[in-house]
Amino acid sequence: MAQHRFRIGETVDFRPARAGVPVPAASYEIKRLLPVEGREVKYRIKCDAEPYERIAREHELSAAS
């Protein structure tokens, strides 16, 4: 079973897999680890530039630079 690579409170960069999805050029914080569905690892992430959280797949995230 897949496991989460990132932890709550960690800062990451987000690059959505779908082209054309507008995202601010900012770092995101991991807010919640979502249940693993098969091999799909997901997170709730948030940046200060947006009033809402997003759901991101692990392959869309990288350690903040």
PQR file of N, CA, C, O and H, with PARSE charges and radii, in Angstrom:
ATOM      1  N   MET A   1       0.833  -1.185   0.000 -0.4000 1.5000
ATOM      2  CA  MET A   1       0.000   0.000   0.000 -0.0000 2.0000
ATOM      3  C   MET A   1       0.880   1.253   0.000  0.5500 1.7000
ATOM      4  O   MET A   1       1.907   1.300   0.677 -0.5500 1.4000
ATOM      5  N   ALA A   2       0.476   2.242  -0.749 -0.4000 1.5000
ATOM      6  CA  ALA A   2       1.226   3.491  -0.848 -0.0000 2.0000
ATOM      7  C   ALA A   2       1.144   4.260   0.471  0.5500 1.7000
ATOM      8  O   ALA A   2       0.168   4.147   1.212 -0.5500 1.4000
ATOM      9  H   ALA A   2      -0.358   2.203  -1.300  0.4000 1.0000
ATOM     10  N   GLN A   3       2.181   5.038   0.745 -0.4000 1.5000
ATOM     11  CA  GLN A   3       2.210   5.866   1.943 -0.0000 2.0000
ATOM     12  C   GLN A   3       2.492   7.312   1.561  0.5500 1.7000
ATOM     13  O   GLN A   3       3.057   7.589   0.503 -0.5500 1.4000
ATOM     14  H   GLN A   3       2.974   5.130   0.142  0.4000 1.0000
ATOM     15  N   HIS A   4       2.096   8.218   2.425 -0.4000 1.5000
ATOM     16  CA  HIS A   4       2.317   9.644   2.187 -0.0000 2.0000
ATOM     17  C   HIS A   4       3.792   9.991   2.315  0.5500 1.7000
ATOM     18  O   HIS A   4       4.446   9.603   3.284 -0.5500 1.4000
ATOM     19  H   HIS A   4       1.637   7.993   3.285  0.4000 1.0000
ATOM     20  N   ARG A   5       4.309  10.714   1.347 -0.4000 1.5000
ATOM     21  CA  ARG A   5       5.700  11.164   1.345 -0.0000 2.0000
ATOM     22  C   ARG A   5       5.869  12.458   2.144  0.5500 1.7000
ATOM     23  O   ARG A   5       6.915  12.678   2.753 -0.5500 1.4000
ATOM     24  H   ARG A   5       3.778  11.028   0.561  0.4000 1.0000
ATOM     25  N   PHE A   6       4.851  13.307   2.143 -0.4000 1.5000
ATOM     26  CA  PHE A   6       4.896  14.584   2.844 -0.0000 2.0000
ATOM     27  C   PHE A   6       4.093  14.493   4.136  0.5500 1.7000
ATOM     28  O   PHE A   6       3.219  13.637   4.276 -0.5500 1.4000
ATOM     29  H   PHE A   6       4.000  13.129   1.648  0.4000 1.0000
ATOM     30  N   ARG A   7       4.393  15.376   5.070 -0.4000 1.5000
ATOM     31  CA  ARG A   7       3.746  15.398   6.381 -0.0000 2.0000
ATOM     32  C   ARG A   7       2.982  16.704   6.581  0.5500 1.7000
ATOM     33  O   ARG A   7       3.263  17.701   5.916 -0.5500 1.4000
ATOM     34  H   ARG A   7       5.103  16.071   4.957  0.4000 1.0000
ATOM     35  N   ILE A   8       2.024  16.697   7.491 -0.4000 1.5000
ATOM     36  CA  ILE A   8       1.249  17.893   7.829 -0.0000 2.0000
ATOM     37  C   ILE A   8       2.208  18.994   8.279  0.5500 1.7000
ATOM     38  O   ILE A   8       3.117  18.753   9.073 -0.5500 1.4000
ATOM     39  H   ILE A   8       1.795  15.887   8.032  0.4000 1.0000
ATOM     40  N   GLY A   9       1.993  20.204   7.762 -0.4000 1.5000
ATOM     41  CA  GLY A   9       2.822  21.351   8.107 -0.0000 2.0000
ATOM     42  C   GLY A   9       3.999  21.558   7.172  0.5500 1.7000
ATOM     43  O   GLY A   9       4.634  22.612   7.205 -0.5500 1.4000
ATOM     44  H   GLY A   9       1.254  20.400   7.117  0.4000 1.0000
ATOM     45  N   GLU A  10       4.299  20.577   6.342 -0.4000 1.5000
ATOM     46  CA  GLU A  10       5.422  20.687   5.405 -0.0000 2.0000
ATOM     47  C   GLU A  10       5.064  21.647   4.268  0.5500 1.7000
ATOM     48  O   GLU A  10       3.907  21.721   3.856 -0.5500 1.4000
ATOM     49  H   GLU A  10       3.783  19.721   6.315  0.4000 1.0000
ATOM     50  N   THR A  11       6.051  22.373   3.770 -0.4000 1.5000
ATOM     51  CA  THR A  11       5.861  23.318   2.672 -0.0000 2.0000
ATOM     52  C   THR A  11       6.257  22.646   1.361  0.5500 1.7000
ATOM     53  O   THR A  11       7.314  22.024   1.262 -0.5500 1.4000
ATOM     54  H   THR A  11       6.991  22.313   4.105  0.4000 1.0000
ATOM     55  N   VAL A  12       5.387  22.782   0.350 -0.4000 1.5000
ATOM     56  CA  VAL A  12       5.607  22.141  -0.942 -0.0000 2.0000
ATOM     57  C   VAL A  12       5.304  23.106  -2.075  0.5500 1.7000
ATOM     58  O   VAL A  12       4.639  24.123  -1.876 -0.5500 1.4000
ATOM     59  H   VAL A  12       4.528  23.287   0.430  0.4000 1.0000
ATOM     60  N   ASP A  13       5.793  22.783  -3.259 -0.4000 1.5000
ATOM     61  CA  ASP A  13       5.426  23.480  -4.492 -0.0000 2.0000
ATOM     62  C   ASP A  13       4.369  22.633  -5.184  0.5500 1.7000
ATOM     63  O   ASP A  13       4.440  21.404  -5.160 -0.5500 1.4000
ATOM     64  H   ASP A  13       6.333  21.957  -3.421  0.4000 1.0000
ATOM     65  N   PHE A  14       3.395  23.284  -5.798 -0.4000 1.5000
ATOM     66  CA  PHE A  14       2.277  22.602  -6.447 -0.0000 2.0000
ATOM     67  C   PHE A  14       2.272  22.908  -7.932  0.5500 1.7000
ATOM     68  O   PHE A  14       2.248  24.070  -8.339 -0.5500 1.4000
ATOM     69  H   PHE A  14       3.338  24.282  -5.818  0.4000 1.0000
ATOM     70  N   ARG A  15       2.294  21.864  -8.732 -0.4000 1.5000
ATOM     71  CA  ARG A  15       2.169  21.988 -10.190 -0.0000 2.0000
ATOM     72  C   ARG A  15       1.055  21.047 -10.637  0.5500 1.7000
ATOM     73  O   ARG A  15       1.268  19.838 -10.731 -0.5500 1.4000
ATOM     74  H   ARG A  15       2.313  20.920  -8.401  0.4000 1.0000
ATOM     75  N   PRO A  16      -0.120  21.584 -10.911 -0.5600 1.5000
ATOM     76  CA  PRO A  16      -1.248  20.730 -11.298  0.2800 2.0000
ATOM     77  C   PRO A  16      -0.968  19.959 -12.576  0.5500 1.7000
ATOM     78  O   PRO A  16      -0.326  20.466 -13.495 -0.5500 1.4000
ATOM     79  N   ALA A  17      -1.452  18.741 -12.620 -0.4000 1.5000
ATOM     80  CA  ALA A  17      -1.250  17.873 -13.787 -0.0000 2.0000
ATOM     81  C   ALA A  17      -2.027  18.386 -15.003  0.5500 1.7000
ATOM     82  O   ALA A  17      -1.597  18.200 -16.142 -0.5500 1.4000
ATOM     83  H   ALA A  17      -1.974  18.329 -11.873  0.4000 1.0000
ATOM     84  N   ARG A  18      -3.156  19.021 -14.760 -0.4000 1.5000
ATOM     85  CA  ARG A  18      -3.969  19.551 -15.866 -0.0000 2.0000
ATOM     86  C   ARG A  18      -3.442  20.910 -16.297  0.5500 1.7000
ATOM     87  O   ARG A  18      -3.291  21.816 -15.477 -0.5500 1.4000
ATOM     88  H   ARG A  18      -3.505  19.172 -13.835  0.4000 1.0000
ATOM     89  N   ALA A  19      -3.169  21.043 -17.564 -0.4000 1.5000
ATOM     90  CA  ALA A  19      -2.698  22.324 -18.101 -0.0000 2.0000
ATOM     91  C   ALA A  19      -3.822  23.349 -18.024  0.5500 1.7000
ATOM     92  O   ALA A  19      -4.993  23.015 -18.204 -0.5500 1.4000
ATOM     93  H   ALA A  19      -3.292  20.307 -18.230  0.4000 1.0000
ATOM     94  N   GLY A  20      -3.460  24.581 -17.758 -0.4000 1.5000
ATOM     95  CA  GLY A  20      -4.441  25.656 -17.752 -0.0000 2.0000
ATOM     96  C   GLY A  20      -5.111  25.901 -16.405  0.5500 1.7000
ATOM     97  O   GLY A  20      -5.936  26.807 -16.286 -0.5500 1.4000
ATOM     98  H   GLY A  20      -2.508  24.852 -17.611  0.4000 1.0000
ATOM     99  N   VAL A  21      -4.770  25.112 -15.391 -0.4000 1.5000
ATOM    100  CA  VAL A  21      -5.337  25.348 -14.066 -0.0000 2.0000
ATOM    101  C   VAL A  21      -4.571  26.502 -13.427  0.5500 1.7000
ATOM    102  O   VAL A  21      -3.366  26.390 -13.202 -0.5500 1.4000
ATOM    103  H   VAL A  21      -4.100  24.376 -15.488  0.4000 1.0000
ATOM    104  N   PRO A  22      -5.249  27.601 -13.133 -0.5600 1.5000
ATOM    105  CA  PRO A  22      -4.544  28.755 -12.559  0.2800 2.0000
ATOM    106  C   PRO A  22      -4.179  28.515 -11.090  0.5500 1.7000
ATOM    107  O   PRO A  22      -5.032  28.173 -10.272 -0.5500 1.4000
ATOM    108  N   VAL A  23      -2.912  28.697 -10.780 -0.4000 1.5000
ATOM    109  CA  VAL A  23      -2.440  28.605  -9.394 -0.0000 2.0000
ATOM    110  C   VAL A  23      -1.464  29.741  -9.143  0.5500 1.7000
ATOM    111  O   VAL A  23      -0.682  30.096 -10.025 -0.5500 1.4000
ATOM    112  H   VAL A  23      -2.219  28.974 -11.445  0.4000 1.0000
ATOM    113  N   PRO A  24      -1.505  30.310  -7.953 -0.5600 1.5000
ATOM    114  CA  PRO A  24      -0.547  31.375  -7.644  0.2800 2.0000
ATOM    115  C   PRO A  24       0.866  30.821  -7.546  0.5500 1.7000
ATOM    116  O   PRO A  24       1.063  29.662  -7.181 -0.5500 1.4000
ATOM    117  N   ALA A  25       1.832  31.639  -7.869 -0.4000 1.5000
ATOM    118  CA  ALA A  25       3.242  31.247  -7.740 -0.0000 2.0000
ATOM    119  C   ALA A  25       3.632  31.407  -6.280  0.5500 1.7000
ATOM    120  O   ALA A  25       4.283  32.380  -5.901 -0.5500 1.4000
ATOM    121  H   ALA A  25       1.672  32.581  -8.166  0.4000 1.0000
ATOM    122  N   ALA A  26       3.230  30.451  -5.473 -0.4000 1.5000
ATOM    123  CA  ALA A  26       3.475  30.513  -4.030 -0.0000 2.0000
ATOM    124  C   ALA A  26       3.682  29.101  -3.509  0.5500 1.7000
ATOM    125  O   ALA A  26       3.346  28.122  -4.174 -0.5500 1.4000
ATOM    126  H   ALA A  26       2.701  29.660  -5.780  0.4000 1.0000
ATOM    127  N   SER A  27       4.237  29.011  -2.318 -0.4000 1.5000
ATOM    128  CA  SER A  27       4.391  27.714  -1.673 -0.0000 2.0000
ATOM    129  C   SER A  27       3.090  27.349  -0.972  0.5500 1.7000
ATOM    130  O   SER A  27       2.333  28.219  -0.543 -0.5500 1.4000
ATOM    131  H   SER A  27       4.510  29.807  -1.777  0.4000 1.0000
ATOM    132  N   TYR A  28       2.851  26.077  -0.866 -0.4000 1.5000
ATOM    133  CA  TYR A  28       1.655  25.551  -0.222 -0.0000 2.0000
ATOM    134  C   TYR A  28       2.051  24.776   1.022  0.5500 1.7000
ATOM    135  O   TYR A  28       3.146  24.217   1.100 -0.5500 1.4000
ATOM    136  H   TYR A  28       3.467  25.370  -1.214  0.4000 1.0000
ATOM    137  N   GLU A  29       1.151  24.747   1.992 -0.4000 1.5000
ATOM    138  CA  GLU A  29       1.376  23.975   3.210 -0.0000 2.0000
ATOM    139  C   GLU A  29       0.459  22.755   3.195  0.5500 1.7000
ATOM    140  O   GLU A  29      -0.713  22.859   2.833 -0.5500 1.4000
ATOM    141  H   GLU A  29       0.262  25.201   1.929  0.4000 1.0000
ATOM    142  N   ILE A  30       0.987  21.609   3.585 -0.4000 1.5000
ATOM    143  CA  ILE A  30       0.180  20.399   3.711 -0.0000 2.0000
ATOM    144  C   ILE A  30      -0.711  20.577   4.932  0.5500 1.7000
ATOM    145  O   ILE A  30      -0.219  20.756   6.046 -0.5500 1.4000
ATOM    146  H   ILE A  30       1.939  21.524   3.879  0.4000 1.0000
ATOM    147  N   LYS A  31      -2.022  20.528   4.722 -0.4000 1.5000
ATOM    148  CA  LYS A  31      -2.983  20.707   5.814 -0.0000 2.0000
ATOM    149  C   LYS A  31      -3.525  19.379   6.333  0.5500 1.7000
ATOM    150  O   LYS A  31      -3.714  19.208   7.538 -0.5500 1.4000
ATOM    151  H   LYS A  31      -2.422  20.383   3.817  0.4000 1.0000
ATOM    152  N   ARG A  32      -3.774  18.439   5.421 -0.4000 1.5000
ATOM    153  CA  ARG A  32      -4.315  17.136   5.819 -0.0000 2.0000
ATOM    154  C   ARG A  32      -3.811  16.062   4.889  0.5500 1.7000
ATOM    155  O   ARG A  32      -3.588  16.306   3.703 -0.5500 1.4000
ATOM    156  H   ARG A  32      -3.620  18.578   4.443  0.4000 1.0000
ATOM    157  N   LEU A  33      -3.631  14.868   5.431 -0.4000 1.5000
ATOM    158  CA  LEU A  33      -3.324  13.687   4.632 -0.0000 2.0000
ATOM    159  C   LEU A  33      -4.659  12.998   4.376  0.5500 1.7000
ATOM    160  O   LEU A  33      -5.374  12.652   5.316 -0.5500 1.4000
ATOM    161  H   LEU A  33      -3.812  14.670   6.394  0.4000 1.0000
ATOM    162  N   LEU A  34      -4.987  12.802   3.120 -0.4000 1.5000
ATOM    163  CA  LEU A  34      -6.250  12.164   2.782 -0.0000 2.0000
ATOM    164  C   LEU A  34      -6.053  10.655   2.667  0.5500 1.7000
ATOM    165  O   LEU A  34      -4.933  10.198   2.434 -0.5500 1.4000
ATOM    166  H   LEU A  34      -4.406  13.082   2.356  0.4000 1.0000
ATOM    167  N   PRO A  35      -7.119   9.876   2.825 -0.5600 1.5000
ATOM    168  CA  PRO A  35      -6.987   8.424   2.729  0.2800 2.0000
ATOM    169  C   PRO A  35      -6.445   8.007   1.354  0.5500 1.7000
ATOM    170  O   PRO A  35      -6.792   8.599   0.332 -0.5500 1.4000
ATOM    171  N   VAL A  36      -5.604   6.994   1.352 -0.4000 1.5000
ATOM    172  CA  VAL A  36      -5.033   6.470   0.112 -0.0000 2.0000
ATOM    173  C   VAL A  36      -6.102   5.638  -0.585  0.5500 1.7000
ATOM    174  O   VAL A  36      -6.729   4.776   0.030 -0.5500 1.4000
ATOM    175  H   VAL A  36      -5.322   6.513   2.182  0.4000 1.0000
ATOM    176  N   GLU A  37      -6.304   5.904  -1.876 -0.4000 1.5000
ATOM    177  CA  GLU A  37      -7.260   5.156  -2.689 -0.0000 2.0000
ATOM    178  C   GLU A  37      -6.479   4.361  -3.718  0.5500 1.7000
ATOM    179  O   GLU A  37      -6.066   4.916  -4.736 -0.5500 1.4000
ATOM    180  H   GLU A  37      -5.794   6.605  -2.375  0.4000 1.0000
ATOM    181  N   GLY A  38      -6.269   3.084  -3.479 -0.4000 1.5000
ATOM    182  CA  GLY A  38      -5.437   2.275  -4.367 -0.0000 2.0000
ATOM    183  C   GLY A  38      -4.000   2.742  -4.255  0.5500 1.7000
ATOM    184  O   GLY A  38      -3.386   2.623  -3.195 -0.5500 1.4000
ATOM    185  H   GLY A  38      -6.604   2.633  -2.651  0.4000 1.0000
ATOM    186  N   ARG A  39      -3.460   3.271  -5.341 -0.4000 1.5000
ATOM    187  CA  ARG A  39      -2.100   3.834  -5.336 -0.0000 2.0000
ATOM    188  C   ARG A  39      -2.110   5.356  -5.363  0.5500 1.7000
ATOM    189  O   ARG A  39      -1.057   5.987  -5.452 -0.5500 1.4000
ATOM    190  H   ARG A  39      -3.959   3.368  -6.203  0.4000 1.0000
ATOM    191  N   GLU A  40      -3.290   5.940  -5.287 -0.4000 1.5000
ATOM    192  CA  GLU A  40      -3.450   7.389  -5.369 -0.0000 2.0000
ATOM    193  C   GLU A  40      -3.307   8.022  -3.986  0.5500 1.7000
ATOM    194  O   GLU A  40      -4.166   7.842  -3.123 -0.5500 1.4000
ATOM    195  H   GLU A  40      -4.146   5.428  -5.215  0.4000 1.0000
ATOM    196  N   VAL A  41      -2.213   8.766  -3.780 -0.4000 1.5000
ATOM    197  CA  VAL A  41      -1.957   9.461  -2.521 -0.0000 2.0000
ATOM    198  C   VAL A  41      -2.352  10.918  -2.707  0.5500 1.7000
ATOM    199  O   VAL A  41      -1.871  11.582  -3.625 -0.5500 1.4000
ATOM    200  H   VAL A  41      -1.515   8.912  -4.481  0.4000 1.0000
ATOM    201  N   LYS A  42      -3.232  11.419  -1.834 -0.4000 1.5000
ATOM    202  CA  LYS A  42      -3.738  12.790  -1.963 -0.0000 2.0000
ATOM    203  C   LYS A  42      -3.559  13.567  -0.667  0.5500 1.7000
ATOM    204  O   LYS A  42      -3.433  13.001   0.419 -0.5500 1.4000
ATOM    205  H   LYS A  42      -3.622  10.879  -1.088  0.4000 1.0000
ATOM    206  N   TYR A  43      -3.553  14.891  -0.825 -0.4000 1.5000
ATOM    207  CA  TYR A  43      -3.369  15.819   0.289 -0.0000 2.0000
ATOM    208  C   TYR A  43      -4.329  16.989   0.148  0.5500 1.7000
ATOM    209  O   TYR A  43      -4.782  17.297  -0.954 -0.5500 1.4000
ATOM    210  H   TYR A  43      -3.655  15.351  -1.707  0.4000 1.0000
ATOM    211  N   ARG A  44      -4.639  17.642   1.266 -0.4000 1.5000
ATOM    212  CA  ARG A  44      -5.281  18.956   1.243 -0.0000 2.0000
ATOM    213  C   ARG A  44      -4.158  19.946   1.464  0.5500 1.7000
ATOM    214  O   ARG A  44      -3.388  19.826   2.417 -0.5500 1.4000
ATOM    215  H   ARG A  44      -4.271  17.392   2.161  0.4000 1.0000
ATOM    216  N   ILE A  45      -4.067  20.930   0.573 -0.4000 1.5000
ATOM    217  CA  ILE A  45      -2.994  21.916   0.639 -0.0000 2.0000
ATOM    218  C   ILE A  45      -3.590  23.322   0.648  0.5500 1.7000
ATOM    219  O   ILE A  45      -4.723  23.530   0.214 -0.5500 1.4000
ATOM    220  H   ILE A  45      -4.692  21.027  -0.202  0.4000 1.0000
ATOM    221  N   LYS A  46      -2.813  24.284   1.149 -0.4000 1.5000
ATOM    222  CA  LYS A  46      -3.293  25.669   1.244 -0.0000 2.0000
ATOM    223  C   LYS A  46      -2.122  26.617   1.094  0.5500 1.7000
ATOM    224  O   LYS A  46      -1.038  26.368   1.622 -0.5500 1.4000
ATOM    225  H   LYS A  46      -1.893  24.115   1.501  0.4000 1.0000
ATOM    226  N   CYS A  47      -2.344  27.706   0.373 -0.4000 1.5000
ATOM    227  CA  CYS A  47      -1.351  28.786   0.327 -0.0000 2.0000
ATOM    228  C   CYS A  47      -2.014  30.049   0.861  0.5500 1.7000
ATOM    229  O   CYS A  47      -3.238  30.175   0.844 -0.5500 1.4000
ATOM    230  H   CYS A  47      -3.224  27.908  -0.056  0.4000 1.0000
ATOM    231  N   ASP A  48      -1.205  30.968   1.327 -0.4000 1.5000
ATOM    232  CA  ASP A  48      -1.731  32.202   1.917 -0.0000 2.0000
ATOM    233  C   ASP A  48      -2.426  33.098   0.893  0.5500 1.7000
ATOM    234  O   ASP A  48      -3.238  33.943   1.268 -0.5500 1.4000
ATOM    235  H   ASP A  48      -0.211  30.865   1.341  0.4000 1.0000
ATOM    236  N   ALA A  49      -2.118  32.925  -0.391 -0.4000 1.5000
ATOM    237  CA  ALA A  49      -2.679  33.779  -1.440 -0.0000 2.0000
ATOM    238  C   ALA A  49      -4.107  33.389  -1.825  0.5500 1.7000
ATOM    239  O   ALA A  49      -4.751  34.100  -2.596 -0.5500 1.4000
ATOM    240  H   ALA A  49      -1.458  32.238  -0.696  0.4000 1.0000
ATOM    241  N   GLU A  50      -4.612  32.263  -1.296 -0.4000 1.5000
ATOM    242  CA  GLU A  50      -5.959  31.802  -1.639 -0.0000 2.0000
ATOM    243  C   GLU A  50      -6.768  31.579  -0.362  0.5500 1.7000
ATOM    244  O   GLU A  50      -6.218  31.159   0.656 -0.5500 1.4000
ATOM    245  H   GLU A  50      -4.089  31.686  -0.670  0.4000 1.0000
ATOM    246  N   PRO A  51      -8.076  31.861  -0.414 -0.5600 1.5000
ATOM    247  CA  PRO A  51      -8.906  31.700   0.781  0.2800 2.0000
ATOM    248  C   PRO A  51      -9.394  30.263   1.010  0.5500 1.7000
ATOM    249  O   PRO A  51     -10.099  30.003   1.986 -0.5500 1.4000
ATOM    250  N   TYR A  52      -9.033  29.345   0.138 -0.4000 1.5000
ATOM    251  CA  TYR A  52      -9.548  27.977   0.220 -0.0000 2.0000
ATOM    252  C   TYR A  52      -8.401  26.964   0.125  0.5500 1.7000
ATOM    253  O   TYR A  52      -7.282  27.300  -0.261 -0.5500 1.4000
ATOM    254  H   TYR A  52      -8.461  29.556  -0.655  0.4000 1.0000
ATOM    255  N   GLU A  53      -8.710  25.725   0.486 -0.4000 1.5000
ATOM    256  CA  GLU A  53      -7.757  24.626   0.349 -0.0000 2.0000
ATOM    257  C   GLU A  53      -7.993  23.926  -0.984  0.5500 1.7000
ATOM    258  O   GLU A  53      -9.085  23.987  -1.549 -0.5500 1.4000
ATOM    259  H   GLU A  53      -9.619  25.452   0.800  0.4000 1.0000
ATOM    260  N   ARG A  54      -6.970  23.273  -1.468 -0.4000 1.5000
ATOM    261  CA  ARG A  54      -7.054  22.470  -2.685 -0.0000 2.0000
ATOM    262  C   ARG A  54      -6.763  21.015  -2.333  0.5500 1.7000
ATOM    263  O   ARG A  54      -6.160  20.722  -1.301 -0.5500 1.4000
ATOM    264  H   ARG A  54      -6.083  23.224  -1.009  0.4000 1.0000
ATOM    265  N   ILE A  55      -7.197  20.117  -3.199 -0.4000 1.5000
ATOM    266  CA  ILE A  55      -6.805  18.717  -3.092 -0.0000 2.0000
ATOM    267  C   ILE A  55      -5.773  18.472  -4.175  0.5500 1.7000
ATOM    268  O   ILE A  55      -5.989  18.814  -5.337 -0.5500 1.4000
ATOM    269  H   ILE A  55      -7.687  20.356  -4.037  0.4000 1.0000
ATOM    270  N   ALA A  56      -4.642  17.873  -3.789 -0.4000 1.5000
ATOM    271  CA  ALA A  56      -3.566  17.625  -4.747 -0.0000 2.0000
ATOM    272  C   ALA A  56      -3.112  16.179  -4.658  0.5500 1.7000
ATOM    273  O   ALA A  56      -3.089  15.584  -3.581 -0.5500 1.4000
ATOM    274  H   ALA A  56      -4.467  17.594  -2.845  0.4000 1.0000
ATOM    275  N   ARG A  57      -2.755  15.626  -5.799 -0.4000 1.5000
ATOM    276  CA  ARG A  57      -2.160  14.283  -5.843 -0.0000 2.0000
ATOM    277  C   ARG A  57      -0.668  14.415  -5.573  0.5500 1.7000
ATOM    278  O   ARG A  57      -0.063  15.445  -5.870 -0.5500 1.4000
ATOM    279  H   ARG A  57      -2.774  16.109  -6.675  0.4000 1.0000
ATOM    280  N   GLU A  58      -0.086  13.376  -5.013 -0.4000 1.5000
ATOM    281  CA  GLU A  58       1.316  13.449  -4.611 -0.0000 2.0000
ATOM    282  C   GLU A  58       2.248  13.765  -5.788  0.5500 1.7000
ATOM    283  O   GLU A  58       3.241  14.469  -5.609 -0.5500 1.4000
ATOM    284  H   GLU A  58      -0.577  12.539  -4.772  0.4000 1.0000
ATOM    285  N   HIS A  59       1.941  13.254  -6.991 -0.4000 1.5000
ATOM    286  CA  HIS A  59       2.831  13.512  -8.130 -0.0000 2.0000
ATOM    287  C   HIS A  59       2.782  14.976  -8.593  0.5500 1.7000
ATOM    288  O   HIS A  59       3.609  15.398  -9.401 -0.5500 1.4000
ATOM    289  H   HIS A  59       1.133  12.682  -7.136  0.4000 1.0000
ATOM    290  N   GLU A  60       1.815  15.748  -8.083 -0.4000 1.5000
ATOM    291  CA  GLU A  60       1.740  17.172  -8.407 -0.0000 2.0000
ATOM    292  C   GLU A  60       2.532  18.042  -7.426  0.5500 1.7000
ATOM    293  O   GLU A  60       2.615  19.258  -7.599 -0.5500 1.4000
ATOM    294  H   GLU A  60       1.143  15.406  -7.426  0.4000 1.0000
ATOM    295  N   LEU A  61       3.108  17.424  -6.409 -0.4000 1.5000
ATOM    296  CA  LEU A  61       3.818  18.151  -5.364 -0.0000 2.0000
ATOM    297  C   LEU A  61       5.299  17.837  -5.374  0.5500 1.7000
ATOM    298  O   LEU A  61       5.716  16.745  -5.761 -0.5500 1.4000
ATOM    299  H   LEU A  61       3.041  16.437  -6.269  0.4000 1.0000
ATOM    300  N   SER A  62       6.088  18.809  -4.942 -0.4000 1.5000
ATOM    301  CA  SER A  62       7.529  18.609  -4.745 -0.0000 2.0000
ATOM    302  C   SER A  62       7.947  19.424  -3.528  0.5500 1.7000
ATOM    303  O   SER A  62       7.271  20.380  -3.149 -0.5500 1.4000
ATOM    304  H   SER A  62       5.749  19.696  -4.628  0.4000 1.0000
ATOM    305  N   ALA A  63       9.061  19.040  -2.923 -0.4000 1.5000
ATOM    306  CA  ALA A  63       9.549  19.768  -1.763 -0.0000 2.0000
ATOM    307  C   ALA A  63       9.807  21.216  -2.179  0.5500 1.7000
ATOM    308  O   ALA A  63      10.345  21.472  -3.256 -0.5500 1.4000
ATOM    309  H   ALA A  63       9.610  18.263  -3.231  0.4000 1.0000
ATOM    310  N   ALA A  64       9.425  22.154  -1.326 -0.4000 1.5000
ATOM    311  CA  ALA A  64       9.569  23.579  -1.647 -0.0000 2.0000
ATOM    312  C   ALA A  64      11.036  23.925  -1.873  0.5500 1.7000
ATOM    313  O   ALA A  64      11.929  23.465  -1.161 -0.5500 1.4000
ATOM    314  H   ALA A  64       8.988  21.946  -0.451  0.4000 1.0000
ATOM    315  N   SER A  65      11.246  24.749  -2.884 -0.4000 1.5000
ATOM    316  CA  SER A  65      12.618  25.151  -3.212 -0.0000 2.0000
ATOM    317  C   SER A  65      13.015  26.397  -2.480  0.5500 1.7000
ATOM    318  O   SER A  65      14.138  26.876  -2.640 -0.5500 1.4000
ATOM    319  H   SER A  65      10.521  25.123  -3.461  0.4000 1.0000
TER
END
